[in-house]
Amino acid sequence: MPRITIYRRTSCNFCDTAKYLLEGKGVEPEEIDVTKSPEMRAEMEKRTGGSDTLPQIFIGERHVGGCDELIALDRNGELEALLSGEAESGA
């Protein structure tokens, strides 16, 4: 299973929703709270190519996007393949 990373902030409903969706799939994502860390926020923006909204989610090295994009992947059946490592993980 690829490493799952969520860049998030404290008290963010979208961040929580993304985390709970992943946990419901049996995945324990690595959470990086950028609330008080300009360095981690800068890392996130670099990895995403400039996206600064939260959350920002990575499955392996693939940038999934935010909560809405994660939900869309789940609805169209692509999320399971990504989480299992069966789908191509390139960006």
DSSP file (Angstrom, degrees, kcal/mol; ACC not computed):
  #  RESIDUE AA STRUCTURE BP1 BP2  ACC     N-H-->O    O-->H-N    N-H-->O    O-->H-N    TCO  KAPPA ALPHA  PHI   PSI    X-CA   Y-CA   Z-CA
    1    1 A M              0   0    0      0, 0.0    83,-0.2     0, 0.0    82,-0.1   0.000 360.0 360.0 360.0 132.6    0.0    0.0    0.0
    2    2 A P        -     0   0    0      0, 0.0     2,-0.3     0, 0.0    83,-0.0  -0.287 360.0 -93.7 -69.8 158.7    1.4    3.4   -0.9
    3    3 A R        -     0   0    0     56,-0.1    57,-3.6    26,-0.0     2,-0.5  -0.547  37.8-149.1 -71.9 134.4    2.0    6.1    1.7
    4    4 A I  E     -A   59   0A   0     -2,-0.3    26,-3.3    24,-0.2     2,-0.4  -0.932  14.9-173.3-110.5 126.8   -0.9    8.4    2.1
    5    5 A T  E     -Ab  58  30A   0     53,-2.5    53,-2.8    -2,-0.5     2,-0.5  -0.973   8.2-170.1-124.4 132.8   -0.2   12.0    3.2
    6    6 A I  E     -Ab  57  31A   0     24,-3.0    26,-2.9    -2,-0.4     2,-0.6  -0.976  10.4-155.8-121.3 117.6   -2.7   14.7    4.1
    7    7 A Y  E     +Ab  56  32A   0     49,-3.0    49,-1.7    -2,-0.5     2,-0.3  -0.827  37.5 156.0 -85.1 126.6   -1.6   18.3    4.5
    8    8 A R  E     - b   0  33A   0     24,-2.7    26,-3.2    -2,-0.6    27,-0.4  -0.821  36.8-130.8-143.3 175.5   -4.2   19.8    6.8
    9    9 A R    >   -     0   0    0     -2,-0.3     3,-0.5    24,-0.2     6,-0.1  -0.915  40.0 -87.0-129.9 162.6   -4.9   22.6    9.3
   10   10 A T  T 3  S+     0   0    0     -2,-0.3     5,-0.0     1,-0.2    24,-0.0  -0.374 108.2  14.8 -66.0 144.6   -6.5   22.5   12.7
   11   11 A S  T 3  S+     0   0    0      1,-0.2     2,-0.5    -2,-0.1    -1,-0.2   0.935  84.8 146.8  56.3  54.5  -10.3   22.7   12.8
   12   12 A C    <>  -     0   0    0     -3,-0.5     4,-2.4     1,-0.1    -1,-0.2  -0.955  35.7-164.3-123.8 110.6  -10.9   22.0    9.1
   13   13 A N  H  > S+     0   0    0     -2,-0.5     4,-2.6     1,-0.2     5,-0.2   0.879  93.1  51.2 -62.4 -38.9  -14.1   20.1    8.3
   14   14 A F  H  > S+     0   0    0      2,-0.2     4,-2.2     1,-0.2    -1,-0.2   0.893 110.1  50.2 -65.3 -38.9  -12.8   19.2    4.8
   15   15 A C  H  > S+     0   0    0      2,-0.2     4,-2.2     1,-0.2    -2,-0.2   0.923 112.2  47.4 -63.2 -44.9   -9.6   17.9    6.3
   16   16 A D  H  X S+     0   0    0     -4,-2.4     4,-2.8     2,-0.2     5,-0.2   0.907 110.0  52.7 -63.7 -42.5  -11.5   15.8    8.7
   17   17 A T  H  X S+     0   0    0     -4,-2.6     4,-2.3     1,-0.2    -1,-0.2   0.921 110.0  47.9 -60.2 -45.0  -13.8   14.4    6.0
   18   18 A A  H  X S+     0   0    0     -4,-2.2     4,-2.1     2,-0.2    -1,-0.2   0.921 112.8  49.0 -62.1 -44.0  -10.9   13.3    3.9
   19   19 A K  H  X S+     0   0    0     -4,-2.2     4,-2.8     1,-0.2    -2,-0.2   0.929 112.1  47.7 -61.5 -46.5   -9.2   11.7    6.9
   20   20 A Y  H  X S+     0   0    0     -4,-2.8     4,-2.1     2,-0.2    -1,-0.2   0.866 109.2  53.8 -65.8 -36.5  -12.4    9.8    7.9
   21   21 A L  H  X S+     0   0    0     -4,-2.3     4,-0.6    -5,-0.2    -1,-0.2   0.942 112.6  43.9 -61.5 -46.3  -13.0    8.6    4.3
   22   22 A L  H ><>S+     0   0    0     -4,-2.1     5,-2.1     1,-0.2     3,-1.1   0.912 112.0  51.8 -65.8 -42.8   -9.5    7.2    4.2
   23   23 A E  H ><5S+     0   0    0     -4,-2.8     3,-1.8     1,-0.3    -1,-0.2   0.861 103.7  59.2 -62.2 -34.3   -9.8    5.6    7.6
   24   24 A G  H 3<5S+     0   0    0     -4,-2.1    -1,-0.3     1,-0.3    -2,-0.2   0.720 102.5  53.9 -65.1 -20.8  -13.1    4.0    6.5
   25   25 A K  T <<5S-     0   0    0     -3,-1.1    -1,-0.3    -4,-0.6    -2,-0.2   0.346 127.3-101.9 -92.1   4.4  -11.0    2.3    3.8
   26   26 A G  T < 5S+     0   0    0     -3,-1.8     2,-0.4     1,-0.3    -3,-0.2   0.689  80.8 132.8  84.2  19.2   -8.7    0.9    6.4
   27   27 A V      < -     0   0    0     -5,-2.1    -1,-0.3    -8,-0.1    -2,-0.2  -0.873  46.2-155.7-108.6 134.8   -5.9    3.5    5.7
   28   28 A E        -     0   0    0     -2,-0.4   -24,-0.2    -3,-0.1     2,-0.0  -0.866  24.3-153.6-106.2  96.5   -4.1    5.5    8.4
   29   29 A P        -     0   0    0      0, 0.0     2,-0.5     0, 0.0   -24,-0.2  -0.344  17.3-115.9 -72.8 150.1   -2.9    8.6    6.6
   30   30 A E  E     -b    5   0A   0    -26,-3.3   -24,-3.0    -2,-0.0     2,-0.5  -0.743  34.4-150.4 -77.8 126.1    0.1   10.6    7.7
   31   31 A E  E     -b    6   0A   0     -2,-0.5     2,-0.6   -26,-0.2   -24,-0.2  -0.885  13.7-169.0-106.2 129.5   -1.2   14.0    8.7
   32   32 A I  E     -b    7   0A   0    -26,-2.9   -24,-2.7    -2,-0.5     2,-0.7  -0.944  12.6-152.2-116.9 108.5    1.0   17.1    8.4
   33   33 A D  E     -b    8   0A   0     -2,-0.6     3,-0.3   -26,-0.2   -24,-0.2  -0.710  15.5-179.9 -84.6 115.9   -0.6   20.0   10.2
   34   34 A V    >   +     0   0    0    -26,-3.2     3,-1.0    -2,-0.7     7,-0.2   0.329  50.8 108.1 -96.3   6.6    0.5   23.3    8.5
   35   35 A T  T 3  S+     0   0    0    -27,-0.4    -1,-0.2     1,-0.3   -26,-0.1   0.899  97.8  13.6 -52.2 -48.9   -1.4   25.5   10.9
   36   36 A K  T 3  S+     0   0    0     -3,-0.3    -1,-0.3     1,-0.1     3,-0.1   0.036 112.2  86.9-118.4  25.3    1.6   26.8   12.7
   37   37 A S    <>  +     0   0    0     -3,-1.0     4,-2.2     1,-0.1     5,-0.2  -0.793  41.7 177.4-131.7  91.7    4.4   25.7   10.3
   38   38 A P  H  > S+     0   0    0      0, 0.0     4,-2.2     0, 0.0     5,-0.1   0.820  86.9  58.3 -59.0 -29.4    5.2   28.0    7.4
   39   39 A E  H  > S+     0   0    0      2,-0.2     4,-2.1     1,-0.2     5,-0.1   0.924 107.8  43.8 -67.1 -44.2    7.9   25.5    6.4
   40   40 A M  H  > S+     0   0    0      2,-0.2     4,-2.5     1,-0.2    -1,-0.2   0.868 112.8  52.5 -69.9 -35.3    5.5   22.6    6.0
   41   41 A R  H  X S+     0   0    0     -4,-2.2     4,-2.6     2,-0.2    -2,-0.2   0.911 109.6  49.2 -64.7 -41.0    3.0   24.9    4.2
   42   42 A A  H  X S+     0   0    0     -4,-2.2     4,-2.1     2,-0.2    -2,-0.2   0.896 110.2  51.3 -64.4 -39.8    5.8   25.9    1.8
   43   43 A E  H  X S+     0   0    0     -4,-2.1     4,-2.6     2,-0.2    -2,-0.2   0.926 110.4  49.7 -60.5 -44.7    6.7   22.2    1.3
   44   44 A M  H  X S+     0   0    0     -4,-2.5     4,-2.3     1,-0.2     6,-0.2   0.940 110.6  48.6 -59.3 -49.4    3.0   21.4    0.5
   45   45 A E  H  X>S+     0   0    0     -4,-2.6     5,-2.9     1,-0.2     4,-0.7   0.861 111.7  50.2 -62.4 -35.8    2.8   24.3   -2.0
   46   46 A K  H ><5S+     0   0    0     -4,-2.1     3,-0.7     3,-0.2    -1,-0.2   0.934 112.1  46.9 -66.5 -45.8    6.0   23.1   -3.7
   47   47 A R  H 3<5S+     0   0    0     -4,-2.6    -2,-0.2     1,-0.2    -1,-0.2   0.831 115.8  45.6 -65.0 -32.4    4.7   19.5   -3.9
   48   48 A T  H 3<5S-     0   0    0     -4,-2.3    -1,-0.2     3,-0.2    -2,-0.2   0.526 114.2-112.4 -90.2  -5.5    1.3   20.6   -5.3
   49   49 A G  T <<5S-     0   0    0     -4,-0.7    -3,-0.2    -3,-0.7    -4,-0.1   0.752  84.7 -36.1  78.4  23.8    2.7   23.0   -7.8
   50   50 A G  S   <S+     0   0    0     -5,-2.9    -1,-0.2     1,-0.3    -5,-0.1   0.321  90.7 145.7 114.2  -7.6    1.3   26.0   -5.9
   51   51 A S        +     0   0    0     -6,-0.3    -1,-0.3    -7,-0.2    -3,-0.2  -0.430  17.9 176.6 -64.2 132.9   -2.0   24.8   -4.5
   52   52 A D        +     0   0    0     -2,-0.1     2,-0.1    -4,-0.1    -1,-0.1   0.354  41.5 103.5-122.6   5.0   -2.6   26.5   -1.2
   53   53 A T  S    S-     0   0    0      2,-0.1    -2,-0.0     1,-0.0     0, 0.0  -0.484  72.7 -84.0 -83.5 160.9   -6.1   25.3   -0.2
   54   54 A L  S    S+     0   0    0     -2,-0.1     2,-0.1     2,-0.0   -46,-0.1  -0.940  94.7  32.5-125.8 145.7   -6.5   22.6    2.4
   55   55 A P        -     0   0    0      0, 0.0     2,-0.4     0, 0.0    12,-0.2   0.573  62.8-175.6 -79.1 166.8   -6.4   19.7    2.6
   56   56 A Q  E     -A    7   0A   0    -49,-1.7   -49,-3.0    -2,-0.1     2,-0.4  -1.000  13.8-159.4-123.9 127.7   -4.0   18.6    0.0
   57   57 A I  E     -AC   6  65A   0      8,-3.0     7,-2.6    -2,-0.4     8,-1.2  -0.888  11.7-170.5-119.1 136.2   -3.7   14.8   -0.4
   58   58 A F  E     -AC   5  63A   0    -53,-2.8   -53,-2.5    -2,-0.4     2,-0.6  -0.984   9.6-164.3-123.1 135.0   -1.1   12.5   -1.8
   59   59 A I  E >  S-AC   4  62A   0      3,-2.4     3,-1.9    -2,-0.4     2,-0.3  -0.961  79.2 -41.8-114.3 109.2   -1.3    8.8   -2.5
   60   60 A G  T 3  S-     0   0    0    -57,-3.6   -55,-0.1    -2,-0.6    30,-0.1  -0.582 123.4 -32.1  64.0-130.4    2.3    7.8   -2.9
   61   61 A E  T 3  S+     0   0    0     -2,-0.3     2,-0.4    28,-0.3    -1,-0.3   0.469 114.8 110.0 -94.7  -3.8    3.8   10.5   -5.0
   62   62 A R  E <   -C   59   0A   0     -3,-1.9    -3,-2.4    28,-0.1     2,-0.8  -0.605  66.6-137.9 -77.8 125.4    0.5   11.2   -6.8
   63   63 A H  E     -C   58   0A   0     -2,-0.4    -5,-0.2    -5,-0.2     3,-0.1  -0.749  22.2-179.2 -81.8 113.1   -1.1   14.5   -5.9
   64   64 A V  E     -     0   0A   0     -7,-2.6     2,-0.4    -2,-0.8    -1,-0.2   0.841  31.9-133.9 -81.5 -36.1   -4.8   13.7   -5.6
   65   65 A G  E     -C   57   0A   0     -8,-1.2    -8,-3.0     4,-0.1    -1,-0.3  -0.940  42.4 -32.7 116.1-141.5   -6.0   17.2   -4.8
   66   66 A G  S  > S-     0   0    0     -2,-0.4     4,-2.0   -10,-0.2     5,-0.2  -0.147  76.0 -69.8-104.5-161.5   -8.4   18.1   -2.0
   67   67 A C  H  > S+     0   0    0    -12,-0.2     4,-2.6     1,-0.2     5,-0.2   0.900 127.5  52.9 -61.5 -45.3  -11.4   16.6   -0.3
   68   68 A D  H  > S+     0   0    0      1,-0.2     4,-2.3     2,-0.2    -1,-0.2   0.901 110.3  47.8 -60.4 -41.5  -13.7   17.0   -3.3
   69   69 A E  H  > S+     0   0    0      2,-0.2     4,-2.2     1,-0.2    -1,-0.2   0.881 110.7  51.8 -67.8 -37.9  -11.3   15.2   -5.6
   70   70 A L  H  X S+     0   0    0     -4,-2.0     4,-2.0     2,-0.2    -2,-0.2   0.923 110.6  48.1 -63.0 -44.5  -10.8   12.4   -3.1
   71   71 A I  H  X S+     0   0    0     -4,-2.6     4,-2.7     1,-0.2    -2,-0.2   0.906 110.1  52.5 -62.2 -42.0  -14.5   11.9   -2.8
   72   72 A A  H  X S+     0   0    0     -4,-2.3     4,-2.2     1,-0.2     6,-0.2   0.902 107.8  51.2 -62.2 -41.1  -14.8   11.9   -6.6
   73   73 A L  H  <>S+     0   0    0     -4,-2.2     5,-1.7     1,-0.2     6,-1.6   0.891 111.7  48.4 -61.7 -39.1  -12.2    9.2   -6.9
   74   74 A D  H ><5S+     0   0    0     -4,-2.0     3,-1.1     4,-0.2    -2,-0.2   0.929 111.0  49.8 -66.4 -45.3  -14.1    7.2   -4.3
   75   75 A R  H 3<5S+     0   0    0     -4,-2.7    -2,-0.2     1,-0.3    -1,-0.2   0.852 112.3  46.4 -64.2 -35.7  -17.4    7.6   -6.2
   76   76 A N  T 3<5S-     0   0    0     -4,-2.2    -1,-0.3    -5,-0.2    -2,-0.2   0.382 115.6-112.4 -92.8   7.6  -16.0    6.6   -9.6
   77   77 A G  T <>5S+     0   0    0     -3,-1.1     4,-0.5    -4,-0.3    -3,-0.2   0.518  87.7 110.5  84.3   5.1  -14.2    3.6   -8.1
   78   78 A E  H  >< +     0   0    0     -5,-1.7     4,-1.9    -6,-0.2    -4,-0.2   0.742  60.7  72.1 -84.5 -23.3  -10.6    4.7   -8.7
   79   79 A L  H  > S+     0   0    0     -6,-1.6     4,-2.9     1,-0.2     5,-0.2   0.908  92.4  54.8 -63.1 -44.1   -9.7    5.2   -5.0
   80   80 A E  H  > S+     0   0    0      1,-0.2     4,-2.0    -7,-0.2     6,-0.3   0.909 109.3  48.3 -56.2 -44.4   -9.5    1.5   -4.1
   81   81 A A  H  X>S+     0   0    0     -4,-0.5     5,-1.6     2,-0.2     6,-1.5   0.897 112.2  48.9 -65.3 -40.3   -7.0    0.9   -6.9
   82   82 A L  H ><5S+     0   0    0     -4,-1.9     3,-0.7     1,-0.2    -2,-0.2   0.927 112.1  48.3 -63.7 -44.4   -4.9    3.8   -5.9
   83   83 A L  H 3<5S+     0   0    0     -4,-2.9    -2,-0.2     1,-0.2    -1,-0.2   0.833 111.3  49.7 -67.5 -31.9   -4.9    2.7   -2.3
   84   84 A S  H 3<5S-     0   0    0     -4,-2.0    -1,-0.2    -5,-0.2    -2,-0.2   0.597 112.2-119.2 -81.7  -9.9   -4.0   -0.8   -3.2
   85   85 A G  T <<5S+     0   0    0     -3,-0.7    -3,-0.2    -4,-0.7     4,-0.1   0.540  83.8 116.8  84.1   6.1   -1.1    0.4   -5.4
   86   86 A E      < +     0   0    0     -5,-1.6    -4,-0.2    -6,-0.3     2,-0.2   0.787  59.5  72.5 -77.9 -27.1   -2.7   -1.2   -8.4
   87   87 A A  S    S-     0   0    0     -6,-1.5     2,-0.2    -9,-0.1    -9,-0.0  -0.506 102.6 -88.4 -86.0 156.6   -3.2    2.1  -10.3
   88   88 A E        -     0   0    0     -2,-0.2    -1,-0.1     1,-0.1    -2,-0.1  -0.451  35.7-157.9 -61.0 130.8   -0.4    4.0  -11.8
   89   89 A S        +     0   0    0     -2,-0.2   -28,-0.3    -4,-0.1    -1,-0.1   0.312  48.9 121.2 -99.6   8.8    0.9    6.3   -9.0
   90   90 A G              0   0    0      1,-0.1   -28,-0.1   -28,-0.1    -2,-0.0  -0.330 360.0 360.0 -70.4 155.9    2.5    8.9  -11.3
   91   91 A A              0   0    0    -29,-0.1    -1,-0.1   -30,-0.1    -2,-0.0   0.477 360.0 360.0 -73.6 360.0    1.4   12.5  -11.1
